[in-house]
Amino acid sequence: MVGAGIAGLGAARALHELGYDVVVVEARERLGGRIWTVDRIDYGAHWIHGTEGNPITHLARTFELPTLFVGGDSTYTGGWQHLDFRASGATILDDNAKRQSILAADELLERLDQWRERLGEQGGVSVAEAVRAVQAANPQWNDDQRRHMAWHVELWSREDCAAGPDLLSARYWDDGYELYGDGDSIFWNGYQSLIDRLAEGLDIRLGCPVTHVIHGDPGGGVRLQTGRGELSADTVLVTLPLGVLQADAVSFDPPLPAARIEATGRLGVGTLAKLAYEFDEVFWPRNQYAFGMAEDPATHPTMIINLWSSHRSPCLVLLAGGSLGREIERMPEPDAHAWGMAMLRECFGNGVPEPRRRHRTSWSVDPYARGAYTFIAADAKPTDIRTLQEPLGDRVFFAGEATSAEHWGTVHGAYLSGLREAARISGVRSIMPPKTVTESRRWRLRMRRAERFFNLRASDLDCDQWSDRLELLRSSEVFGVLATEDLSLLAPLMEARSLADGELLFHQGEQAHDAFVVASGQLRVFDPHNESTIAHLGAGKVIGEYGMFVEHRRTFSARAKGPVRLWAISYPVLYRFLLAYPESVFSLMRQTVLRLLDAIERSTIPEGVAMSDAATTLQRATNPLGCTRSLDQGIAASGSSFNS
């Protein structure tokens, strides 16, 4: 094994327990690679991301290592709702301001998702470029909203992905990335406690850097040239960090394949710098886990972690990723700590005392790391990670977080990659832990946005309004098929509309944006070319629901016959609902398709509705979530059996 990080140690332990003679060589004079704990402060990996189902959680329980659940989600350490924004020793964002901040971020991310869907498979665009394009297309966003958006973009692209928006791929940054159960945990004694237990009983040679891997000898086997002489083996598992491979710090003979070299070069290696300060006593809120700084994120950390809350250590840790992190790690140490203390005083007031001890990470300048962890750069794709998984024949194998196509940038991704290669080398598939059902990161972020959106809309309704909308939906031939609990969530998402006698609801040829439920009165659906009536729709009838699934413009016109009250449900809003409650998709699709089939059977598809549209609706019934690719532009609809 080349490397005594968690990938190498996990693989070595698994093969050792199968009876293999395993030697681990490590360039450093310590174990762990990018896991390193000093005085219970994790310089590198810190959290078990997604506690339940995570194989690291299983290891911690197996070794009886104490952990502490700290909550949070895949983006906001400790959870957004628990984050405290401070300046000059006081909270600076109240609950309403925090709500406006996250809603601004949600709106931006919704637009970015729509932009990404229109982009298709095209790559080469950074998050920063995509944000500029989306903001230019939405001039209604004010300066405060854009300021909030900038903070959130920096948080997830820089502190979470370690890249920064200028380098991270807008199309692929989270493509295929999977998450375990919600909430993070930490090791009470630091991540190093896990490394020490994994290493027990293994033959590990520290201070033994590998310079050459020779794998083309006619007689077979592999030779490693190291700083302590040459080693021979039947096979070798290389777990070098991506940054080390990019720097060609280790040569391969024969050379690595061109496709592998190109994939290695396209992927990004991020930076997440930490500045930690130990004090004699706690002068900040003792049980507040994470503090936010709502200042210019280009020059400030977004997060400060309170280790008293988790470790009962009077220590504050500043996080700074991306270009800011690289700058901090390259500064002269006194300058870096002066910057860090200035940040603490901005956050907690000028009375912040001098610490008794300071810590600074240096992963980006460490020759055996050359960065924190992998990210999908603007010109890269997740398929590049799969390329890095491929062995060189049956002699040279590769593991590490940069080879984990579902969990890159994580400890559990690195650990599972080591087990993957141990299983490949030995042919024993049972080395891999049982598959745990995970969520895609993109899906979970959408769910969090949907939850916040539903809660916001629901808070604006009184009980009578809720009840009236619920009864109307129950009586609807389209939405009435949904479960009552789903309808109670859909009810607050509707917007009231009123039409006077003779007023148009929409005209033929218009872009469709909404479905409508008639609350009272009657709509006349007609062909504007000859004024012939197609249908009359009364209370409970729905018009425009096909637009959720078929994209074109309104086929006919609809006008109020007497005063009419309606409830409008925009396609983007309905899309959020269907994403959050996918069981409703199938009920709604079944009803919509049955009505369409009935219309076809009775030959009542009106002239002007292409049969190809009907066929498209039927075809997409098996993939309803995939057919809303231009929701921001509105999707055309054929409402009831007659019109869209």
C-alpha positions as CSV (number, residue, x, y, z in Angstrom):
1,M,0.0,0.0,0.0
2,V,1.3,3.4,-0.9
3,G,-0.2,5.8,1.7
4,A,-1.3,5.4,5.3
5,G,-4.4,7.5,5.0
6,I,-7.8,6.0,5.6
7,A,-8.1,4.5,2.1
8,G,-4.7,2.7,2.4
9,L,-5.3,1.6,6.0
10,G,-8.8,0.4,5.3
11,A,-7.7,-1.7,2.4
12,A,-4.6,-3.0,4.2
13,R,-6.7,-4.1,7.2
14,A,-9.3,-5.8,5.1
15,L,-6.6,-7.7,3.1
16,H,-4.6,-8.5,6.3
17,E,-7.6,-10.1,7.8
18,L,-8.0,-12.3,4.7
19,G,-4.4,-13.5,5.3
20,Y,-2.5,-11.4,2.8
21,D,1.0,-10.2,3.5
22,V,0.5,-6.4,3.4
23,V,3.1,-3.6,3.8
24,V,2.0,0.0,4.1
25,V,4.6,2.7,3.1
26,E,3.9,6.3,4.1
27,A,6.0,9.4,3.3
28,R,5.2,11.2,6.5
29,E,6.4,10.4,10.0
30,R,2.8,10.0,11.1
31,L,-0.3,8.1,10.2
32,G,-3.5,9.4,8.7
33,G,-2.6,11.4,5.6
34,R,-5.1,14.3,5.5
35,I,-6.5,13.1,8.8
36,W,-4.5,14.7,11.5
37,T,-5.5,15.6,15.1
38,V,-3.4,17.9,17.3
39,D,-4.6,18.4,20.9
40,R,-8.1,17.2,19.8
41,I,-8.2,19.8,17.1
42,D,-8.7,18.2,13.7
43,Y,-6.4,19.9,11.2
44,G,-7.9,17.9,8.3
45,A,-11.1,15.8,8.3
46,H,-13.4,16.7,11.1
47,W,-17.0,15.6,10.5
48,I,-18.7,12.3,9.8
49,H,-21.0,13.7,7.1
50,G,-24.5,12.1,7.3
51,T,-24.3,10.0,10.5
52,E,-26.7,7.2,9.9
53,G,-25.7,4.7,7.2
54,N,-22.2,6.2,7.0
55,P,-19.5,3.4,7.1
56,I,-17.4,5.7,9.4
57,T,-20.2,5.6,11.9
58,H,-20.1,1.8,11.8
59,L,-16.3,1.9,12.3
60,A,-16.7,4.2,15.3
61,R,-19.2,1.9,16.9
62,T,-17.1,-1.2,16.1
63,F,-14.1,0.3,17.8
64,E,-16.2,1.9,20.6
65,L,-14.9,5.3,19.8
66,P,-17.0,8.1,21.4
67,T,-18.7,10.4,18.9
68,L,-21.1,13.4,19.3
69,F,-24.0,14.3,17.0
70,V,-23.8,18.0,16.1
71,G,-26.6,18.1,13.5
72,G,-26.6,20.2,10.4
73,D,-27.0,19.1,6.8
74,S,-24.9,18.8,3.6
75,T,-24.2,22.5,3.4
76,Y,-24.8,24.3,6.7
77,T,-22.7,23.2,9.6
78,G,-24.9,22.7,12.6
79,G,-28.0,23.5,10.5
80,W,-29.0,26.8,9.0
81,Q,-31.7,27.4,11.6
82,H,-29.1,27.2,14.4
83,L,-26.5,29.5,12.8
84,D,-25.9,32.7,14.7
85,F,-24.6,35.7,12.6
86,R,-22.5,38.0,14.8
87,A,-20.6,41.3,14.6
88,S,-19.0,43.3,17.3
89,G,-20.2,40.8,19.9
90,A,-23.8,40.9,19.0
91,T,-26.3,39.0,16.8
92,I,-26.7,41.0,13.6
93,L,-29.4,39.0,11.8
94,D,-32.8,38.3,13.5
95,D,-35.0,35.5,12.4
96,N,-36.7,37.5,9.7
97,A,-33.4,38.6,8.2
98,K,-32.1,35.0,8.3
99,R,-35.3,33.9,6.5
100,Q,-34.8,36.5,3.8
101,S,-31.2,35.4,3.4
102,I,-32.0,31.7,2.9
103,L,-35.0,32.5,0.6
104,A,-32.7,34.6,-1.6
105,A,-30.3,31.7,-1.8
106,D,-33.1,29.3,-2.5
107,E,-34.4,31.5,-5.4
108,L,-30.9,31.7,-6.9
109,L,-30.4,27.9,-6.6
110,E,-33.7,27.2,-8.2
111,R,-32.8,29.4,-11.1
112,L,-29.3,27.8,-11.3
113,D,-30.9,24.3,-11.4
114,Q,-33.2,25.4,-14.3
115,W,-30.2,27.0,-16.1
116,R,-28.3,23.7,-15.6
117,E,-31.2,21.7,-17.1
118,R,-31.2,23.9,-20.2
119,L,-27.4,23.5,-20.4
120,G,-27.8,19.7,-21.0
121,E,-24.4,17.9,-21.1
122,Q,-22.4,21.0,-21.9
123,G,-19.7,21.7,-19.4
124,G,-16.8,24.2,-19.1
125,V,-18.8,26.8,-17.2
126,S,-17.9,27.8,-13.7
127,V,-20.4,28.5,-10.9
128,A,-19.4,32.2,-10.9
129,E,-20.2,32.5,-14.6
130,A,-23.5,30.8,-14.1
131,V,-24.4,33.0,-11.2
132,R,-23.6,36.1,-13.3
133,A,-25.8,34.8,-16.1
134,V,-28.7,34.0,-13.9
135,Q,-28.5,37.3,-12.0
136,A,-28.4,39.3,-15.3
137,A,-31.6,37.5,-16.3
138,N,-33.3,38.5,-13.1
139,P,-32.8,42.3,-12.7
140,Q,-35.7,42.4,-10.1
141,W,-33.3,41.0,-7.4
142,N,-32.2,43.9,-5.2
143,D,-28.8,44.6,-3.7
144,D,-29.6,42.9,-0.4
145,Q,-30.8,39.8,-2.1
146,R,-27.6,39.7,-4.2
147,R,-25.5,40.2,-1.1
148,H,-27.1,37.3,0.6
149,M,-26.8,35.2,-2.5
150,A,-23.0,35.9,-2.7
151,W,-22.6,34.7,0.9
152,H,-24.4,31.4,0.3
153,V,-22.6,30.7,-3.0
154,E,-19.2,31.2,-1.2
155,L,-20.3,29.0,1.6
156,W,-21.2,25.9,-0.5
157,S,-18.6,26.4,-3.3
158,R,-15.7,27.5,-1.1
159,E,-16.1,26.2,2.5
160,D,-18.0,23.0,1.5
161,C,-16.5,22.1,-1.9
162,A,-13.1,23.8,-1.1
163,A,-13.0,25.3,-4.6
164,G,-14.7,28.7,-4.9
165,P,-17.2,29.7,-7.5
166,D,-14.6,30.7,-10.0
167,L,-13.3,27.2,-10.3
168,L,-16.2,24.9,-9.5
169,S,-18.2,23.3,-12.4
170,A,-21.7,24.8,-12.6
171,R,-23.0,21.8,-14.5
172,Y,-21.4,18.9,-12.7
173,W,-20.3,20.1,-9.2
174,D,-22.8,17.7,-7.4
175,D,-23.6,15.4,-10.3
176,G,-24.0,11.9,-8.8
177,Y,-22.9,12.9,-5.4
178,E,-24.6,10.9,-2.7
179,L,-25.4,11.7,1.0
180,Y,-26.2,9.5,4.0
181,G,-28.7,10.2,6.7
182,D,-29.0,13.8,7.7
183,G,-26.9,15.3,10.5
184,D,-23.1,15.3,11.1
185,S,-21.1,13.8,14.0
186,I,-17.6,14.4,15.4
187,F,-15.1,12.2,17.1
188,W,-14.8,13.2,20.8
189,N,-11.0,12.6,20.7
190,G,-10.6,13.7,17.0
191,Y,-10.5,11.7,13.8
192,Q,-7.0,10.4,14.6
193,S,-8.5,8.1,17.2
194,L,-10.1,6.1,14.3
195,I,-6.8,6.0,12.3
196,D,-4.9,4.7,15.3
197,R,-7.4,1.8,15.7
198,L,-7.4,1.0,12.0
199,A,-3.6,0.8,12.0
200,E,-3.3,-1.7,14.8
201,G,-1.5,-4.9,13.9
202,L,-0.4,-3.7,10.4
203,D,3.1,-3.5,9.0
204,I,3.5,0.3,8.4
205,R,6.7,2.0,7.4
206,L,6.7,5.7,8.1
207,G,9.2,8.2,6.6
208,C,9.2,6.1,3.4
209,P,8.3,8.3,0.4
210,V,7.7,6.5,-2.9
211,T,9.4,8.1,-5.9
212,H,8.9,5.5,-8.7
213,V,6.4,2.7,-9.3
214,I,7.8,0.1,-11.8
215,H,5.1,-2.3,-13.0
216,G,6.3,-3.4,-16.5
217,D,8.9,-6.0,-15.6
218,P,8.5,-9.1,-17.8
219,G,8.7,-11.4,-14.8
220,G,5.6,-9.7,-13.3
221,G,5.1,-8.0,-10.0
222,V,5.8,-4.4,-9.0
223,R,8.8,-2.6,-7.7
224,L,8.7,0.5,-5.6
225,Q,11.6,2.9,-5.3
226,T,11.4,4.7,-2.0
227,G,13.5,6.9,0.2
228,R,14.5,3.9,2.2
229,G,15.4,1.5,-0.7
230,E,13.5,-0.7,-3.1
231,L,10.5,-2.9,-2.3
232,S,8.9,-5.6,-4.4
233,A,5.4,-6.9,-4.3
234,D,2.9,-8.8,-6.4
235,T,0.5,-5.9,-6.6
236,V,0.4,-2.3,-5.2
237,L,-2.5,-0.1,-4.2
238,V,-1.7,3.6,-4.7
239,T,-3.7,5.9,-2.5
240,L,-1.8,9.1,-3.3
241,P,-3.8,12.4,-3.1
242,L,-4.9,13.9,-6.4
243,G,-2.7,16.9,-5.9
244,V,0.4,14.7,-5.6
245,L,-0.6,12.8,-8.8
246,Q,-1.1,16.1,-10.6
247,A,2.4,17.3,-9.5
248,D,4.0,14.1,-11.0
249,A,5.7,13.7,-7.6
250,V,5.7,9.9,-8.2
251,S,6.6,8.5,-11.6
252,F,5.2,5.4,-13.2
253,D,7.1,3.0,-15.5
254,P,5.5,2.4,-18.0
255,P,3.8,5.8,-17.9
256,L,0.2,6.2,-17.0
257,P,-2.3,6.0,-19.9
258,A,-3.0,9.3,-21.6
259,A,-6.7,9.2,-20.7
260,R,-5.9,8.9,-17.0
261,I,-3.4,11.7,-17.1
262,E,-6.0,14.0,-18.8
263,A,-8.7,13.1,-16.3
264,T,-6.3,13.8,-13.5
265,G,-5.5,17.2,-14.9
266,R,-9.1,18.2,-15.4
267,L,-10.3,17.5,-11.8
268,G,-9.7,20.2,-9.2
269,V,-7.9,20.0,-5.8
270,G,-9.5,22.3,-3.3
271,T,-8.2,24.1,-0.2
272,L,-10.0,24.4,3.2
273,A,-7.7,26.3,5.6
274,K,-8.3,26.3,9.3
275,L,-7.1,28.8,11.9
276,A,-7.8,27.6,15.4
277,Y,-7.3,29.6,18.6
278,E,-7.3,28.2,22.1
279,F,-8.2,30.6,24.9
280,D,-7.9,30.4,28.7
281,E,-11.7,30.7,29.0
282,V,-14.8,30.9,27.0
283,F,-16.0,34.5,26.3
284,W,-18.5,33.6,23.5
285,P,-21.9,31.9,23.8
286,R,-20.9,28.5,25.2
287,N,-23.5,26.3,23.5
288,Q,-23.7,28.0,20.1
289,Y,-22.0,25.5,17.7
290,A,-21.4,27.6,14.6
291,F,-21.2,31.4,14.1
292,G,-21.7,33.1,10.7
293,M,-20.0,36.2,9.4
294,A,-22.3,38.1,7.1
295,E,-19.5,40.3,5.8
296,D,-17.9,40.3,2.4
297,P,-17.2,36.6,1.8
298,A,-14.3,37.4,-0.5
299,T,-12.3,38.6,2.5
300,H,-14.0,36.9,5.5
301,P,-14.6,33.4,6.6
302,T,-18.2,32.4,6.4
303,M,-18.1,30.1,9.4
304,I,-16.5,30.0,12.9
305,I,-16.9,26.7,14.8
306,N,-17.1,26.6,18.6
307,L,-15.2,23.6,20.0
308,W,-16.5,24.2,23.5
309,S,-20.0,23.2,22.3
310,S,-18.7,19.9,20.9
311,H,-15.4,19.1,22.7
312,R,-15.6,21.2,25.8
313,S,-12.4,22.9,24.6
314,P,-12.2,26.7,24.8
315,C,-11.3,27.0,21.1
316,L,-12.6,28.7,18.0
317,V,-11.9,27.5,14.5
318,L,-12.2,29.7,11.4
319,L,-12.9,28.0,8.1
320,A,-11.7,29.5,4.8
321,G,-11.8,27.6,1.6
322,G,-10.9,28.2,-2.1
323,S,-8.7,31.1,-3.0
324,L,-9.0,32.7,0.4
325,G,-7.9,29.5,2.0
326,R,-4.9,29.2,-0.3
327,E,-3.9,32.8,0.5
328,I,-4.1,32.2,4.2
329,E,-2.0,29.0,4.0
330,R,0.7,30.8,2.0
331,M,0.9,33.9,4.2
332,P,3.7,34.2,6.7
333,E,2.3,32.7,9.9
334,P,2.3,35.9,11.9
335,D,0.3,37.6,9.1
336,A,-2.2,34.7,9.0
337,H,-2.8,34.8,12.7
338,A,-3.1,38.6,12.7
339,W,-5.8,38.2,10.1
340,G,-7.6,35.5,12.1
341,M,-7.6,37.6,15.3
342,A,-9.0,40.5,13.3
343,M,-11.8,38.3,12.1
344,L,-12.6,37.1,15.7
345,R,-12.7,40.7,16.9
346,E,-15.0,41.7,14.1
347,C,-17.3,38.8,15.2
348,F,-17.1,38.9,19.0
349,G,-16.0,42.5,19.7
350,N,-12.7,44.3,20.4
351,G,-12.4,42.7,23.8
352,V,-11.2,39.4,22.4
353,P,-8.0,38.5,24.3
354,E,-4.9,37.0,22.9
355,P,-5.1,33.2,22.7
356,R,-2.8,30.9,24.6
357,R,-2.2,28.8,21.5
358,R,-2.6,29.2,17.8
359,H,-3.0,26.6,15.0
360,R,-2.8,26.9,11.2
361,T,-3.2,24.3,8.5
362,S,-1.0,24.1,5.4
363,W,-2.5,21.4,3.2
364,S,-2.1,23.4,0.0
365,V,1.6,23.7,0.5
366,D,2.2,20.3,2.0
367,P,4.2,18.3,-0.6
368,Y,2.4,15.1,0.5
369,A,-1.1,16.5,0.1
370,R,-1.0,19.6,-2.2
371,G,-4.6,20.4,-1.3
372,A,-7.5,19.4,0.9
373,Y,-9.8,17.3,-1.3
374,T,-11.2,16.9,-4.8
375,F,-13.8,19.0,-6.6
376,I,-15.3,18.9,-10.0
377,A,-13.6,21.7,-11.9
378,A,-15.3,23.7,-14.6
379,D,-13.8,21.6,-17.4
380,A,-14.2,18.3,-15.6
381,K,-16.9,15.7,-15.3
382,P,-17.7,13.0,-12.7
383,T,-16.7,10.4,-15.4
384,D,-13.1,11.7,-14.8
385,I,-13.3,10.2,-11.3
386,R,-14.4,6.9,-12.7
387,T,-11.4,7.0,-15.0
388,L,-9.2,7.3,-11.9
389,Q,-10.7,4.1,-10.5
390,E,-9.3,1.9,-13.3
391,P,-6.4,-0.4,-12.4
392,L,-3.3,-0.9,-14.6
393,G,-3.8,-4.5,-15.5
394,D,-3.6,-6.8,-12.4
395,R,-0.7,-5.1,-10.8
396,V,-1.4,-1.5,-10.0
397,F,-4.6,-0.4,-8.3
398,F,-5.8,3.1,-7.2
399,A,-7.9,4.3,-4.3
400,G,-8.5,7.6,-2.4
401,E,-11.3,10.1,-2.2
402,A,-10.5,11.3,-5.7
403,T,-11.5,7.9,-7.0
404,S,-14.9,7.8,-5.3
405,A,-17.5,8.7,-7.9
406,E,-20.3,9.0,-5.3
407,H,-18.5,10.5,-2.3
408,W,-15.4,12.4,-3.5
409,G,-14.0,14.8,-1.0
410,T,-15.0,12.8,2.0
411,V,-13.4,10.4,4.5
412,H,-16.1,7.8,3.9
413,G,-15.5,8.1,0.2
414,A,-11.8,7.4,0.7
415,Y,-12.5,4.5,3.1
416,L,-15.0,2.8,0.7
417,S,-12.6,3.3,-2.2
418,G,-9.9,1.3,-0.3
419,L,-12.4,-1.5,0.4
420,R,-13.5,-1.4,-3.2
421,E,-9.9,-2.1,-4.4
422,A,-9.3,-4.7,-1.6
423,A,-12.3,-6.5,-3.0
424,R,-11.0,-6.2,-6.5
425,I,-7.5,-7.5,-5.5
426,S,-8.8,-10.4,-3.5
427,G,-12.0,-11.2,-5.4
428,V,-13.9,-11.2,-2.1
429,R,-16.9,-9.0,-2.7
430,S,-18.0,-9.3,1.0
431,I,-15.3,-6.9,1.9
432,M,-17.6,-4.1,0.9
433,P,-20.2,-3.2,3.5
434,P,-23.9,-3.7,2.7
435,K,-25.3,-1.1,0.3
436,T,-27.0,1.7,2.2
437,V,-29.7,3.7,0.4
438,T,-28.5,7.2,0.0
439,E,-29.9,10.5,-1.4
440,S,-28.3,12.5,-4.2
441,R,-27.1,15.8,-2.9
442,R,-29.0,17.7,-5.6
443,W,-32.2,16.0,-4.5
444,R,-31.7,16.8,-0.8
445,L,-30.9,20.4,-1.5
446,R,-34.1,20.6,-3.5
447,M,-36.0,19.1,-0.6
448,R,-34.7,21.6,1.8
449,R,-35.7,24.4,-0.5
450,A,-39.1,22.9,-0.9
451,E,-39.6,22.6,2.8
452,R,-38.7,26.2,3.4
453,F,-41.0,27.3,0.6
454,F,-44.0,25.3,1.8
455,N,-43.5,26.6,5.4
456,L,-43.3,30.1,4.2
457,R,-46.5,29.9,2.1
458,A,-48.4,28.0,4.8
459,S,-47.6,30.7,7.4
460,D,-49.5,33.2,5.4
461,L,-52.8,31.3,5.5
462,D,-55.5,31.3,8.2
463,C,-57.5,28.1,8.9
464,D,-60.5,29.1,6.9
465,Q,-58.5,29.9,3.8
466,W,-56.7,26.5,4.2
467,S,-60.0,24.7,4.6
468,D,-61.6,26.3,1.5
469,R,-58.6,25.5,-0.7
470,L,-58.5,21.9,0.6
471,E,-62.1,21.3,-0.2
472,L,-61.8,22.7,-3.7
473,L,-58.8,20.4,-4.4
474,R,-60.7,17.4,-3.0
475,S,-63.5,18.1,-5.5
476,S,-61.1,18.5,-8.4
477,E,-61.1,15.7,-11.0
478,V,-57.4,16.0,-11.3
479,F,-56.1,16.8,-7.8
480,G,-58.8,14.9,-6.0
481,V,-57.0,11.7,-6.6
482,L,-54.1,12.8,-4.3
483,A,-53.9,11.9,-0.6
484,T,-55.5,14.4,1.8
485,E,-52.1,15.0,3.5
486,D,-50.6,15.9,0.1
487,L,-53.4,18.2,-0.7
488,S,-53.0,20.0,2.6
489,L,-49.4,20.8,1.5
490,L,-50.5,21.8,-2.0
491,A,-53.3,24.1,-0.8
492,P,-51.1,27.0,0.4
493,L,-49.2,27.0,-2.9
494,M,-52.1,28.3,-4.9
495,E,-52.6,32.0,-5.9
496,A,-56.1,33.6,-6.1
497,R,-57.2,34.9,-9.5
498,S,-60.5,36.7,-10.4
499,L,-62.0,37.3,-13.8
500,A,-64.8,39.7,-14.7
501,D,-67.5,38.6,-17.2
502,G,-65.9,38.3,-20.6
503,E,-62.3,38.6,-19.4
504,L,-59.7,36.4,-21.0
505,L,-57.9,33.9,-18.8
506,F,-55.4,33.2,-21.7
507,H,-55.3,33.4,-25.4
508,Q,-54.4,30.8,-28.0
509,G,-50.6,30.9,-28.7
510,E,-49.6,32.3,-25.3
511,Q,-46.8,30.6,-23.4
512,A,-48.3,28.5,-20.6
513,H,-47.1,29.2,-17.0
514,D,-49.9,27.9,-14.7
515,A,-52.6,25.3,-14.2
516,F,-55.9,26.6,-12.9
517,V,-58.6,25.2,-10.7
518,V,-62.0,26.8,-11.1
519,A,-63.4,27.9,-7.7
520,S,-66.7,29.4,-8.9
521,G,-68.3,30.6,-12.0
522,Q,-67.7,29.2,-15.5
523,L,-65.0,29.3,-18.1
524,R,-65.8,29.1,-21.8
525,V,-63.0,27.3,-23.8
526,F,-63.1,28.3,-27.4
527,D,-61.3,28.4,-30.7
528,P,-60.6,32.1,-31.4
529,H,-60.5,31.6,-35.2
530,N,-64.2,30.8,-35.5
531,E,-65.4,31.4,-31.9
532,S,-66.7,27.8,-31.7
533,T,-67.1,26.6,-28.1
534,I,-65.0,23.7,-27.1
535,A,-66.2,23.3,-23.5
536,H,-67.6,25.0,-20.4
537,L,-65.7,24.4,-17.2
538,G,-67.3,25.0,-13.8
539,A,-66.3,24.7,-10.1
540,G,-63.7,22.0,-9.5
541,K,-62.6,21.7,-13.1
542,V,-58.9,22.0,-13.9
543,I,-57.4,23.6,-17.0
544,G,-53.7,23.7,-17.9
545,E,-52.5,20.6,-16.0
546,Y,-51.0,19.0,-19.1
547,G,-48.4,21.8,-19.1
548,M,-46.6,20.0,-16.3
549,F,-45.6,17.4,-18.8
550,V,-45.8,18.7,-22.4
551,E,-44.0,21.8,-23.5
552,H,-45.8,24.1,-26.0
553,R,-48.1,27.1,-26.1
554,R,-51.8,27.5,-25.3
555,T,-53.8,25.6,-27.9
556,F,-57.1,27.4,-27.4
557,S,-58.5,30.4,-25.6
558,A,-60.4,30.6,-22.3
559,R,-62.8,33.4,-21.3
560,A,-64.9,34.0,-18.2
561,K,-68.7,33.5,-18.7
562,G,-69.9,35.7,-15.8
563,P,-67.6,36.4,-12.8
564,V,-65.1,33.6,-12.2
565,R,-62.8,32.8,-9.3
566,L,-59.8,30.6,-9.8
567,W,-56.8,29.3,-8.0
568,A,-53.6,29.3,-10.1
569,I,-50.7,26.9,-9.5
570,S,-47.5,27.9,-11.3
571,Y,-45.6,25.1,-12.9
572,P,-42.4,25.8,-10.9
573,V,-44.4,25.7,-7.7
574,L,-46.1,22.5,-8.7
575,Y,-42.7,21.1,-9.7
576,R,-41.4,21.7,-6.2
577,F,-44.4,20.0,-4.7
578,L,-44.0,16.9,-6.9
579,L,-40.3,16.7,-6.1
580,A,-40.9,16.8,-2.4
581,Y,-43.8,14.4,-2.5
582,P,-43.1,12.0,-5.4
583,E,-45.9,9.7,-4.5
584,S,-48.2,12.4,-5.8
585,V,-46.6,12.3,-9.2
586,F,-47.9,8.9,-10.0
587,S,-51.4,9.7,-8.8
588,L,-51.5,12.8,-10.8
589,M,-49.9,11.2,-13.9
590,R,-52.4,8.3,-13.7
591,Q,-55.3,10.7,-13.7
592,T,-53.9,12.9,-16.4
593,V,-53.0,10.0,-18.7
594,L,-56.4,8.3,-18.2
595,R,-58.1,11.5,-19.2
596,L,-55.9,11.7,-22.3
597,L,-56.6,8.1,-23.2
598,D,-60.3,8.7,-22.8
599,A,-60.0,11.8,-25.1
600,I,-58.1,9.7,-27.7
601,E,-60.7,6.9,-27.5
602,R,-63.6,9.3,-27.9
603,S,-61.7,11.2,-30.6
604,T,-62.2,14.5,-28.7
605,I,-58.6,15.7,-29.0
606,P,-59.3,19.0,-30.6
607,E,-57.9,20.1,-33.9
608,G,-54.6,21.7,-33.3
609,V,-53.4,19.4,-30.6
610,A,-50.7,17.2,-32.2
611,M,-51.0,13.5,-31.6
612,S,-47.2,13.6,-31.1
613,D,-47.9,15.7,-27.9
614,A,-50.3,13.1,-26.7
615,A,-47.7,10.4,-27.4
616,T,-45.1,12.4,-25.6
617,T,-47.3,12.7,-22.5
618,L,-47.8,8.9,-22.5
619,Q,-44.1,8.2,-23.0
620,R,-43.1,10.6,-20.2
621,A,-45.6,9.0,-17.8
622,T,-42.8,6.6,-16.7
623,N,-40.5,9.5,-16.0
624,P,-42.6,12.4,-14.8
625,L,-39.8,14.3,-13.1
626,G,-37.7,14.4,-16.2
627,C,-40.1,16.3,-18.4
628,T,-40.1,19.8,-16.8
629,R,-36.9,21.1,-18.2
630,S,-38.0,24.6,-19.0
631,L,-40.2,25.4,-16.1
632,D,-38.8,28.9,-15.7
633,Q,-40.1,29.7,-19.2
634,G,-43.5,28.1,-18.6
635,I,-44.6,24.8,-20.1
636,A,-47.5,24.5,-22.4
637,A,-50.6,22.7,-21.3
638,S,-53.7,21.0,-22.5
639,G,-56.1,21.6,-19.6
640,S,-59.0,19.2,-18.9
641,S,-59.3,17.2,-22.0
642,F,-59.6,20.3,-24.1
643,N,-57.2,23.0,-23.6
644,S,-53.9,24.3,-22.4
